[in-house]
Amino acid sequence: MSNPSPRGARVAALTVVAMLAFAGNSLLCRLALKGTQIDAASFTLVRIASAALVLWLMLLARSGHLRSDARRAGNWASALALTVYAAPFSYAYVRLATGTGALLLFGAVQATMIGYGIAIGERLAATQWLGLLLALAGLAWLVLPGLAAPDPVSSALMIAAGIGWGVYSLRGRGLTDPVAGTAGNFLRALPFALALSTLAFAHASFDAAGFAYAAASGALTSALGYVIWYAALKDLKPATAATVQLSVPVIAAAGGVLLLGEPLTARLAASAIAILGGIALVVSSKRR
């Protein structure tokens, strides 16, 4: 058996770190909103501000100045999509368990991107249609009313967050400078986050621990996570990139069980198998 090339090992390592970062976003948000005094709007603001700061410091370190990057970095539409992801994400995790939230988020992201492909004329093979229906059935089963069902409002918020992330991802395809583009989008998202915090000021609260979790979510698992993922994407085939993201809800659910003491319910396990298996069928089969 041949050993993997240094480049292949590097791509694999970057991919693993990126998936851990994406799952870490769910864990940090749930940990902050469950175990500290920070409110969802403040968490969103601190997360976006810390991500913007780290990304723009990276630009400064790279080029020695920000002026040329600032003119071409990001756009307001992508910043709005980023906010539509980040704000409902925080509010949803007030009541959702980590694994349930990650599964709803991931399912909605992939459904949005697959749906966009269908809308612009991509044709799916029979196995891909089967996978799409299986994934949608898994999502429906997860949120179906019952004793084990997650909070319906929180579930709707997380699905909205997934749609926002899906739109943001679609808009970010083909970025010539992902670091600058992501930095510009986070910076432009700051006014939206400030507006949300102003509207929610009557319910604002936070403490040092909550602030630290939000800052870590922005600086580490968001800013650095996205940069690492973009670095890995250069050497990943699209189907491979989509498939490896199947690991994110699994990692998040495992972290919720091990670190936060959350239960692993039969409904969550069955829904995860249906959603992740269905999406795997879609992304691994050849489109016609």
Secondary structure, 3 states (H helix, E strand, C coil): CCCCCHHHHHHHHHHHHHHHHHHHHHHHHHHHHHHCCCCHHHHHHHHHHHHHHHHHHHHHHHHCCCHHHHHHCCCHHHHHHHHHHHHHHHHHCCCCCHHHHHHHHHHHHHHHHHHHHHHCCCCCCHHHHHHHHHHHHHHHHHHCCCCCCCCHHHHHHHHHHHHHHHHHHHHCCCCCCHHHHHHHHHHHHHHHHHHHHHHCHHHCCCCHHHHHHHHHHHHHHHHHHHHHHHHHHCCCCHHHHHHHCCHHHHHHHHHHHHHHCCCCCHHHHHHHHHHHHHHHHHHHCCCC
